[in-house]
Amino acid sequence: MTSTTKQRLPNWQTISQSCRSLAPGLLLSVTVAAAATFLSAHYGAPQMLFALLLGIAFHFLANDSKCQPGIEFASKKVLRFGVALLGLRITMEEMTSLGWEMLVWVACGIALTITIGMLVAKILGRRVQFGVLTGGSVAICGASAALAISAVLPKHQYSERNTLFTVIAVTAFSTIAMVIYPIFVNILGFDDRLAGIFIGGTIHDVAQVVGAGYSISPQAGEFATITKLLRVALLVPVILVISLYFRSHPEQTGGKSDIPLLPFFVIGFCICVAINSAHILPETVTSTLSGLSSWCLVAAVAALGIKTSVKKLFTIGYEPILMVVIETAAIATWVLIGIYWLG
């Protein structure tokens, strides 16, 4: 046996040991995600909500020595991989198809919503990070944005509880909006294009946007999806600004300065957008990877649910609910103004 071979063996042994240590918790998270997907397909409720509720039911395994490494891996590494693959749903052509005026207006709406979240958090005596988390989730893409933004925010003892609450809140509000907003745009007399822009510009989660848009008409569904994907694409600059903000305000991070400027999963997101825009991959491959992204995010939410106890979740108070309500109203009002002004 050569010296080179001897050097390689420990590496394979390390990989094997890592896989064995991650397997139980990772398998648990994926199983919960599969159950959530099945229930969502048969009962119509959001996957994320089912994943959270089922995950919470398995909280007793969160501190199990066999399951803990895999659960941690799913809630962090799998999450970031799923966010990176989200870029395969977007092309530069789709982003610009609504016109630069609407693009700028949507971007300003995102900035406004996050700013309002930060201000309301201060007024209600909450951490600024919580305002950024809820505001960014409402403004961009709901649960997916909550998971991505939480990955770059400064960590503290309530980080996971706040992330879980935000996922639950934006998912619940998205489901309510999916039912109410189509009726609302019908009352306002919007055509398919304006109805789609309103639906895509205001509802938090992608799945609910698609559901609400196509419940009006196929044309409204297309405009809603494009508008929503524009918001998803703005996740990258938002994360960059958030990282810059907290790096320059160490007093709000407990003196920590190790916040990444642009995490690898955000760079991966950009690369995936570029690949999809260039149409390098066959459509079947892109569709498969996009589906894998959804699976990764649902598994990550399941892992987050497993890690969080119901008792801690109920200690959050009424203020966060009020924050999400205000942020939801703010972005809806902003989009309405844009529709009437820009047409």
C-alpha positions in Angstrom: 0.0 0.0 0.0 1.5 3.3 -1.1 1.8 6.4 1.2 -0.7 8.2 -1.1 -3.3 5.4 -0.5 -2.7 5.5 3.2 -3.4 9.3 3.2 -6.6 8.8 1.3 -8.1 6.1 3.6 -8.7 8.4 6.6 -10.5 10.8 4.3 -12.9 8.1 3.2 -13.3 6.9 6.8 -14.1 10.5 7.9 -16.7 10.8 5.1 -18.2 7.5 6.0 -18.4 8.4 9.7 -20.0 11.8 8.9 -22.6 10.1 6.7 -23.5 7.6 9.4 -23.7 10.4 12.0 -26.0 12.6 9.8 -28.2 9.8 8.5 -30.7 9.4 11.4 -31.6 13.1 11.7 -31.5 13.8 8.0 -33.7 10.8 7.3 -36.1 12.0 10.0 -36.3 15.5 8.4 -36.8 14.1 4.9 -39.5 11.7 6.1 -41.4 14.6 7.8 -41.0 16.6 4.5 -42.4 13.6 2.5 -45.4 13.3 4.9 -46.0 17.1 4.6 -45.9 16.9 0.8 -48.4 14.0 0.8 -50.8 15.9 3.1 -50.4 19.1 1.1 -51.2 17.3 -2.1 -54.3 15.6 -0.7 -55.7 18.3 1.6 -54.6 21.5 -0.1 -52.8 23.3 2.8 -49.3 24.6 2.4 -46.4 22.2 2.5 -44.4 24.5 4.8 -47.2 24.6 7.4 -47.6 20.8 7.4 -43.8 20.4 7.7 -43.7 22.8 10.7 -46.5 21.1 12.5 -45.3 17.6 11.9 -41.7 18.7 12.8 -42.9 20.2 16.1 -44.5 16.8 16.9 -41.1 15.2 16.8 -39.4 17.8 19.0 -38.6 15.1 21.6 -35.9 13.9 19.2 -34.2 17.3 18.9 -31.7 16.6 21.6 -31.2 12.9 20.8 -27.5 12.2 20.3 -28.2 10.1 17.2 -30.6 12.5 15.5 -29.2 15.9 16.4 -26.3 16.1 13.9 -28.6 15.3 10.9 -31.3 17.7 12.1 -28.7 20.5 12.4 -27.4 19.6 8.9 -30.9 19.8 7.4 -31.7 23.1 9.1 -28.6 24.8 7.8 -26.7 23.1 5.0 -29.7 21.6 3.2 -31.5 24.9 3.6 -28.7 26.9 1.9 -28.5 24.4 -0.9 -32.2 24.7 -1.5 -32.1 28.5 -1.5 -29.2 28.4 -4.0 -31.3 26.2 -6.4 -34.1 28.7 -6.2 -32.2 30.7 -8.8 -33.1 28.0 -11.4 -36.7 29.3 -11.4 -35.7 32.8 -12.6 -34.3 34.3 -15.8 -33.2 37.8 -16.5 -35.8 38.0 -19.3 -38.6 37.3 -16.9 -37.2 40.0 -14.5 -37.3 42.7 -17.1 -40.6 41.6 -18.9 -42.7 43.8 -16.6 -40.8 46.9 -17.4 -38.1 48.8 -15.5 -40.6 51.1 -13.9 -42.4 48.2 -12.2 -39.1 46.6 -11.3 -37.9 49.7 -9.5 -41.3 50.1 -7.9 -41.2 46.5 -6.5 -37.6 47.0 -5.3 -38.6 50.2 -3.5 -41.6 48.3 -2.0 -39.3 45.7 -0.6 -37.0 48.3 0.9 -40.0 50.1 2.4 -41.5 47.0 3.9 -38.2 46.0 5.6 -37.7 49.5 6.9 -41.2 49.6 8.3 -40.4 46.2 10.0 -37.3 47.6 11.6 -39.1 50.7 12.8 -42.1 48.8 14.2 -39.7 46.4 15.9 -38.0 49.3 17.7 -41.4 50.8 18.7 -42.6 47.5 20.1 -39.4 46.8 22.0 -38.2 44.0 19.7 -34.8 43.4 18.2 -34.1 45.2 14.9 -33.0 41.7 13.5 -36.6 40.5 14.1 -38.0 43.5 12.1 -35.5 42.7 9.3 -36.6 39.0 9.4 -40.3 39.6 9.3 -40.1 42.5 6.9 -37.9 40.6 4.5 -40.1 37.6 4.6 -43.2 39.6 3.8 -41.5 41.6 1.1 -39.7 38.9 -0.8 -40.9 35.3 -0.8 -42.3 34.3 2.6 -40.9 31.2 4.2 -38.0 30.8 1.8 -36.9 34.3 2.4 -37.3 33.8 6.2 -34.9 30.8 6.1 -32.4 32.6 3.8 -32.4 35.9 5.8 -32.1 34.0 9.2 -28.9 32.4 7.9 -27.1 35.7 7.7 -28.6 37.5 10.7 -26.7 37.6 14.0 -27.5 34.6 16.2 -29.0 34.8 19.7 -31.0 32.6 22.0 -34.3 33.4 20.3 -33.1 33.1 16.7 -34.7 29.7 15.9 -37.9 30.6 17.7 -38.2 33.9 15.8 -37.5 32.1 12.5 -40.1 29.5 13.1 -42.7 32.1 14.1 -42.0 34.1 11.0 -42.4 31.0 8.8 -45.7 30.1 10.4 -47.0 33.7 10.2 -46.1 34.4 6.6 -47.5 31.0 5.5 -50.8 31.6 7.4 -51.1 35.1 5.9 -50.3 33.8 2.4 -53.0 31.2 2.7 -55.6 33.8 3.8 -54.5 36.2 1.0 -54.8 33.4 -1.6 -58.5 33.2 -0.8 -59.2 36.9 -0.2 -57.1 38.8 -2.8 -58.7 37.3 -5.9 -62.1 38.5 -4.6 -60.5 41.9 -3.8 -59.1 42.5 -7.3 -62.4 41.5 -8.8 -64.2 44.1 -6.7 -61.6 46.7 -7.9 -62.3 45.7 -11.5 -58.6 44.9 -12.4 -57.9 43.2 -15.7 -55.8 40.0 -15.8 -52.5 41.9 -16.1 -53.2 44.2 -13.1 -54.7 41.4 -11.1 -51.7 39.3 -11.7 -49.3 42.1 -10.7 -51.2 42.7 -7.5 -51.3 39.0 -6.6 -47.6 38.5 -7.4 -46.5 41.7 -5.7 -48.3 41.2 -2.4 -48.8 37.5 -1.4 -45.8 36.2 0.5 -45.2 32.6 -0.7 -44.7 31.4 -4.3 -47.1 28.5 -4.1 -50.0 30.7 -2.9 -49.2 33.3 -5.5 -49.6 30.6 -8.2 -52.8 29.3 -6.7 -54.4 32.8 -6.4 -53.2 33.9 -9.8 -54.4 30.9 -11.8 -57.7 30.9 -9.9 -58.5 34.2 -11.7 -57.3 33.2 -15.2 -54.2 31.6 -16.9 -53.1 35.1 -18.0 -53.4 36.5 -14.5 -51.5 33.4 -13.2 -48.6 34.1 -15.6 -48.3 37.8 -14.6 -48.6 36.8 -10.9 -45.8 34.3 -11.3 -43.5 36.6 -13.1 -44.0 39.4 -10.6 -43.4 37.0 -7.7 -40.2 35.7 -9.3 -39.0 39.3 -9.6 -39.4 39.6 -5.9 -37.6 36.3 -5.4 -34.7 37.6 -7.5 -34.3 40.6 -5.3 -33.4 38.3 -2.4 -29.7 38.6 -3.4 -29.3 42.4 -3.0 -31.4 42.3 0.1 -29.1 39.7 1.8 -26.1 41.8 0.7 -27.5 45.0 2.2 -28.5 43.1 5.4 -25.0 41.7 5.8 -23.4 45.2 5.2 -25.8 46.8 7.7 -25.1 44.4 10.6 -21.3 44.3 9.8 -21.3 48.1 10.1 -23.5 48.1 13.3 -21.6 45.7 15.7 -23.5 47.2 18.6 -26.6 45.4 17.4 -24.8 42.1 17.0 -23.4 41.9 20.5 -20.0 43.0 19.3 -19.7 40.1 16.8 -18.3 41.0 13.3 -18.2 37.5 11.7 -21.3 38.0 9.6 -20.6 36.9 6.0 -20.7 39.7 3.4 -22.2 37.4 0.7 -22.7 33.8 1.8 -21.8 31.0 -0.7 -25.5 30.0 -1.1 -26.3 33.5 -2.3 -23.4 33.3 -4.8 -24.9 29.9 -5.9 -28.3 31.5 -6.3 -26.7 34.1 -8.7 -24.9 31.3 -10.7 -28.2 29.4 -11.0 -30.0 32.5 -12.3 -27.2 33.0 -14.9 -27.4 29.3 -15.9 -31.1 29.4 -16.3 -31.0 32.7 -18.2 -28.5 31.3 -20.7 -30.7 28.1 -21.1 -27.6 25.9 -20.7 -29.4 23.0 -19.0 -32.3 21.0 -20.6 -35.7 21.9 -19.3 -36.1 18.5 -17.7 -32.9 19.0 -15.7 -33.9 22.5 -14.6 -37.4 21.2 -13.6 -35.8 18.4 -11.6 -33.4 20.7 -9.8 -36.2 23.2 -9.1 -38.2 20.3 -7.5 -35.1 19.4 -5.5 -35.0 23.0 -4.2 -38.5 22.7 -2.9 -37.7 19.4 -1.2 -34.7 20.9 0.4 -36.6 23.9 1.8 -39.4 21.7 3.1 -36.9 19.4 4.8 -35.2 22.4 6.3 -38.5 23.7 7.7 -39.2 20.3 9.1 -35.9 20.2 10.8 -36.5 23.7 12.2 -39.8 22.5 13.5 -38.2 19.6 15.2 -35.7 21.9 16.9 -38.4 24.2 18.3 -40.7 23.5 21.3 -44.3 24.7 21.4 -43.7 26.1 24.9 -41.0 28.5 23.6 -43.1 29.4 20.6 -45.9 30.6 22.8 -43.6 33.0 24.7 -43.3 35.2 21.6 -46.2 37.5 22.5 -48.7 39.5 20.3 -46.2 42.1 19.0 -44.7 39.9 16.2 -48.2 39.2 14.9 -48.9 42.9 14.8 -45.6 43.5 13.0 -46.5 41.0 10.2 -50.0 42.5 9.8 -48.5 46.0 9.4 -45.9 44.9 7.0 -48.5 43.0 4.9 -50.7 46.0 4.8 -47.7 48.2 3.8 -46.6 46.2 0.8 -50.3 45.8 -0.4 -50.8 49.5 -0.2 -47.5 50.2 -2.0 -48.4 47.8 -4.9 -51.8 49.3 -5.2 -50.3 52.8 -5.5 -47.9 51.5 -8.1 -50.7 49.9 -10.1 -52.8 53.1 -10.2 -49.8 55.3 -10.9 -47.8 53.2 -13.4 -50.8 51.3 -14.8 
